[in-house]
């Protein structure tokens, strides 16, 4: 992850968001959807990448904000 990227992950029965470099989560949620929304808001606010992990810890999705910073030139 680049500096400050937001990581959405599952730990101890909760979905959490943590900016890269932080030891602790900045937010905790009961559902993945809630955590994704909060993580997306953080990434948009900071202009970073949002890395969404599956429950098993593998990367499920990555989104770059703003979209103009995305190194891949494909729609979606």
N, CA and C atoms as an extended XYZ file, in Angstrom:
228
Properties=species:S:1:pos:R:3:atomname:S:1:resname:S:1:resid:I:1 pbc="F F F"
N         0.837       -1.191        0.000 N   UNK     1
C         0.000        0.000        0.000 CA  UNK     1
C         0.877        1.248        0.000 C   UNK     1
N         0.403        2.288       -0.626 N   UNK     2
C         1.095        3.566       -0.587 CA  UNK     2
C         0.859        4.218        0.771 C   UNK     2
N         1.636        5.224        1.064 N   UNK     3
C         1.526        5.897        2.352 CA  UNK     3
C         0.113        6.417        2.587 C   UNK     3
N        -0.467        6.029        3.701 N   UNK     4
C        -1.775        6.524        4.080 CA  UNK     4
C        -2.958        5.793        3.483 C   UNK     4
N        -2.716        4.748        2.682 N   UNK     5
C        -3.824        3.988        2.112 CA  UNK     5
C        -4.714        3.437        3.219 C   UNK     5
N        -6.001        3.294        2.921 N   UNK     6
C        -6.966        2.805        3.895 CA  UNK     6
C        -7.190        1.307        3.671 C   UNK     6
N        -7.048        0.536        4.725 N   UNK     7
C        -7.194       -0.914        4.686 CA  UNK     7
C        -8.481       -1.294        5.422 C   UNK     7
N        -9.420       -1.947        4.730 N   UNK     8
C       -10.645       -2.455        5.354 CA  UNK     8
C       -10.458       -3.959        5.508 C   UNK     8
N       -10.596       -4.462        6.732 N   UNK     9
C       -10.291       -5.864        7.006 CA  UNK     9
C       -11.168       -6.402        8.139 C   UNK     9
N       -11.169       -7.739        8.282 N   UNK    10
C       -11.965       -8.407        9.310 CA  UNK    10
C       -11.023       -8.921       10.391 C   UNK    10
N       -11.381       -8.641       11.650 N   UNK    11
C       -10.557       -9.088       12.770 CA  UNK    11
C       -11.423       -9.215       14.019 C   UNK    11
N       -11.295      -10.327       14.688 N   UNK    12
C       -12.007      -10.558       15.952 CA  UNK    12
C       -13.511      -10.309       15.848 C   UNK    12
N       -14.122      -10.763       14.755 N   UNK    13
C       -15.564      -10.657       14.597 CA  UNK    13
C       -16.081       -9.296       14.181 C   UNK    13
N       -15.181       -8.365       13.861 N   UNK    14
C       -15.597       -7.029       13.439 CA  UNK    14
C       -14.871       -6.641       12.162 C   UNK    14
N       -15.497       -5.767       11.397 N   UNK    15
C       -14.868       -5.180       10.224 CA  UNK    15
C       -14.273       -3.857       10.652 C   UNK    15
N       -13.019       -3.611       10.231 N   UNK    16
C       -12.300       -2.429       10.703 CA  UNK    16
C       -11.643       -1.685        9.547 C   UNK    16
N       -11.340       -0.416        9.792 N   UNK    17
C       -10.599        0.423        8.855 CA  UNK    17
C        -9.361        0.936        9.565 C   UNK    17
N        -8.235        0.869        8.833 N   UNK    18
C        -6.983        1.345        9.408 CA  UNK    18
C        -6.147        2.008        8.313 C   UNK    18
N        -5.732        3.255        8.512 N   UNK    19
C        -4.802        3.872        7.565 CA  UNK    19
C        -3.424        3.214        7.713 C   UNK    19
N        -2.729        3.064        6.599 N   UNK    20
C        -1.397        2.484        6.631 CA  UNK    20
C        -0.524        3.277        7.597 C   UNK    20
N         0.252        2.572        8.370 N   UNK    21
C         1.135        3.204        9.337 CA  UNK    21
C         0.552        3.271       10.737 C   UNK    21
N        -0.767        3.135       10.870 N   UNK    22
C        -1.402        3.114       12.191 CA  UNK    22
C        -1.386        1.694       12.750 C   UNK    22
N        -1.191        1.579       14.036 N   UNK    23
C        -1.225        0.276       14.690 CA  UNK    23
C        -2.648       -0.158       15.026 C   UNK    23
N        -3.527        0.810       15.202 N   UNK    24
C        -4.900        0.520       15.609 CA  UNK    24
C        -5.886        0.970       14.547 C   UNK    24
N        -7.032        0.318       14.568 N   UNK    25
C        -8.109        0.678       13.637 CA  UNK    25
C        -8.680        2.043       14.007 C   UNK    25
N        -9.102        2.793       12.995 N   UNK    26
C        -9.726        4.092       13.257 CA  UNK    26
C       -11.238        3.967       13.371 C   UNK    26
N       -11.790        2.850       12.841 N   UNK    27
C       -13.230        2.627       12.988 CA  UNK    27
C       -13.511        1.135       13.002 C   UNK    27
N       -14.608        0.765       13.683 N   UNK    28
C       -15.041       -0.627       13.804 CA  UNK    28
C       -16.513       -0.714       13.437 C   UNK    28
N       -16.879       -1.814       12.721 N   UNK    29
C       -18.243       -1.936       12.213 CA  UNK    29
C       -18.723       -3.374       12.318 C   UNK    29
N       -20.030       -3.537       12.421 N   UNK    30
C       -20.619       -4.873       12.506 CA  UNK    30
C       -20.697       -5.561       11.151 C   UNK    30
N       -20.821       -4.779       10.070 N   UNK    31
C       -20.947       -5.382        8.741 CA  UNK    31
C       -19.837       -4.877        7.808 C   UNK    31
N       -19.550       -5.681        6.809 N   UNK    32
C       -18.545       -5.310        5.818 CA  UNK    32
C       -19.004       -4.082        5.047 C   UNK    32
N       -20.294       -4.012        4.710 N   UNK    33
C       -20.825       -2.878        3.945 CA  UNK    33
C       -20.608       -1.557        4.691 C   UNK    33
N       -20.848       -1.555        5.998 N   UNK    34
C       -20.640       -0.346        6.795 CA  UNK    34
C       -19.166        0.046        6.801 C   UNK    34
N       -18.291       -0.940        6.952 N   UNK    35
C       -16.855       -0.675        6.980 CA  UNK    35
C       -16.370       -0.170        5.622 C   UNK    35
N       -16.870       -0.752        4.540 N   UNK    36
C       -16.491       -0.314        3.195 CA  UNK    36
C       -16.886        1.143        2.969 C   UNK    36
N       -18.083        1.501        3.366 N   UNK    37
C       -18.559        2.881        3.184 CA  UNK    37
C       -17.692        3.865        3.973 C   UNK    37
N       -17.397        3.525        5.212 N   UNK    38
C       -16.573        4.402        6.049 CA  UNK    38
C       -15.147        4.472        5.503 C   UNK    38
N       -14.613        3.338        5.049 N   UNK    39
C       -13.269        3.311        4.475 CA  UNK    39
C       -13.183        4.116        3.193 C   UNK    39
N       -14.222        4.011        2.360 N   UNK    40
C       -14.271        4.776        1.119 CA  UNK    40
C       -14.264        6.279        1.424 C   UNK    40
N       -15.059        6.695        2.408 N   UNK    41
C       -15.102        8.108        2.791 CA  UNK    41
C       -13.722        8.594        3.244 C   UNK    41
N       -13.020        7.767        4.036 N   UNK    42
C       -11.675        8.133        4.491 CA  UNK    42
C       -10.711        8.256        3.313 C   UNK    42
N       -10.774        7.295        2.387 N   UNK    43
C        -9.876        7.309        1.229 CA  UNK    43
C       -10.143        8.517        0.331 C   UNK    43
N       -11.415        8.850        0.125 N   UNK    44
C       -11.767       10.015       -0.688 CA  UNK    44
C       -11.262       11.284       -0.014 C   UNK    44
N       -11.479       11.381        1.285 N   UNK    45
C       -11.060       12.554        2.053 CA  UNK    45
C        -9.542       12.745        1.988 C   UNK    45
N        -8.795       11.636        2.039 N   UNK    46
C        -7.334       11.704        2.062 CA  UNK    46
C        -6.699       11.627        0.672 C   UNK    46
N        -7.482       11.261       -0.336 N   UNK    47
C        -6.945       11.127       -1.682 CA  UNK    47
C        -5.980        9.962       -1.798 C   UNK    47
N        -6.382        8.802       -1.255 N   UNK    48
C        -5.518        7.625       -1.239 CA  UNK    48
C        -6.234        6.415       -1.842 C   UNK    48
N        -5.597        5.270       -1.745 N   UNK    49
C        -6.197        4.037       -2.229 CA  UNK    49
C        -6.946        3.340       -1.093 C   UNK    49
N        -8.054        2.706       -1.439 N   UNK    50
C        -8.852        1.949       -0.473 CA  UNK    50
C        -8.702        0.476       -0.808 C   UNK    50
N        -8.111       -0.294        0.101 N   UNK    51
C        -7.889       -1.722       -0.091 CA  UNK    51
C        -8.912       -2.464        0.764 C   UNK    51
N        -9.797       -3.221        0.101 N   UNK    52
C       -10.852       -3.953        0.797 CA  UNK    52
C       -10.490       -5.431        0.787 C   UNK    52
N       -10.319       -5.992        1.972 N   UNK    53
C        -9.942       -7.397        2.079 CA  UNK    53
C       -11.159       -8.268        2.365 C   UNK    53
N       -11.067       -9.512        1.934 N   UNK    54
C       -12.112      -10.490        2.230 CA  UNK    54
C       -11.931      -10.965        3.669 C   UNK    54
N       -12.878      -11.728        4.145 N   UNK    55
C       -12.817      -12.197        5.525 CA  UNK    55
C       -11.575      -13.051        5.775 C   UNK    55
N       -11.075      -13.741        4.729 N   UNK    56
C        -9.884      -14.574        4.892 CA  UNK    56
C        -8.578      -13.782        4.800 C   UNK    56
N        -8.671      -12.466        4.584 N   UNK    57
C        -7.494      -11.609        4.562 CA  UNK    57
C        -6.911      -11.346        3.185 C   UNK    57
N        -7.425      -12.008        2.160 N   UNK    58
C        -6.935      -11.748        0.809 CA  UNK    58
C        -7.586      -10.477        0.262 C   UNK    58
N        -6.899       -9.826       -0.652 N   UNK    59
C        -7.420       -8.590       -1.230 CA  UNK    59
C        -8.563       -8.909       -2.171 C   UNK    59
N        -9.699       -8.278       -1.943 N   UNK    60
C       -10.868       -8.480       -2.771 CA  UNK    60
C       -11.081       -7.363       -3.768 C   UNK    60
N       -10.634       -6.155       -3.398 N   UNK    61
C       -10.891       -4.995       -4.245 CA  UNK    61
C        -9.944       -3.871       -3.855 C   UNK    61
N        -9.561       -3.066       -4.853 N   UNK    62
C        -8.768       -1.856       -4.614 CA  UNK    62
C        -9.386       -0.722       -5.413 C   UNK    62
N        -9.499        0.425       -4.790 N   UNK    63
C       -10.036        1.612       -5.455 CA  UNK    63
C        -9.138        2.794       -5.145 C   UNK    63
N        -8.813        3.575       -6.171 N   UNK    64
C        -7.951        4.739       -6.022 CA  UNK    64
C        -8.805        6.003       -6.053 C   UNK    64
N        -8.523        6.933       -5.134 N   UNK    65
C        -9.225        8.214       -5.070 CA  UNK    65
C        -8.216        9.340       -5.047 C   UNK    65
N        -8.385       10.395       -5.820 N   UNK    66
C        -9.390       10.496       -6.870 CA  UNK    66
C        -9.056        9.558       -8.024 C   UNK    66
N       -10.067        9.256       -8.835 N   UNK    67
C        -9.903        8.292       -9.930 CA  UNK    67
C        -8.786        8.693      -10.888 C   UNK    67
N        -8.492        9.970      -11.017 N   UNK    68
C        -7.443       10.434      -11.924 CA  UNK    68
C        -6.057        9.945      -11.512 C   UNK    68
N        -5.892        9.507      -10.270 N   UNK    69
C        -4.613        8.981       -9.784 CA  UNK    69
C        -4.442        7.503      -10.093 C   UNK    69
N        -5.486        6.845      -10.569 N   UNK    70
C        -5.424        5.410      -10.825 CA  UNK    70
C        -4.390        5.123      -11.920 C   UNK    70
N        -3.385        4.285      -11.619 N   UNK    71
C        -2.350        4.000      -12.602 CA  UNK    71
C        -2.836        3.140      -13.773 C   UNK    71
N        -3.953        2.447      -13.588 N   UNK    72
C        -4.511        1.608      -14.659 CA  UNK    72
C        -5.515        2.425      -15.437 C   UNK    72
N        -5.425        2.355      -16.740 N   UNK    73
C        -6.328        3.139      -17.576 CA  UNK    73
C        -7.454        2.303      -18.136 C   UNK    73
N        -8.179        1.628      -17.237 N   UNK    74
C        -9.347        0.853      -17.657 CA  UNK    74
C       -10.553        1.375      -16.904 C   UNK    74
N       -11.708        1.368      -17.533 N   UNK    75
C       -12.903        1.833      -16.825 CA  UNK    75
C       -13.321        0.854      -15.739 C   UNK    75
N       -13.941        1.384      -14.693 N   UNK    76
C       -14.475        0.511      -13.656 CA  UNK    76
C       -13.851        0.664      -12.336 C   UNK    76
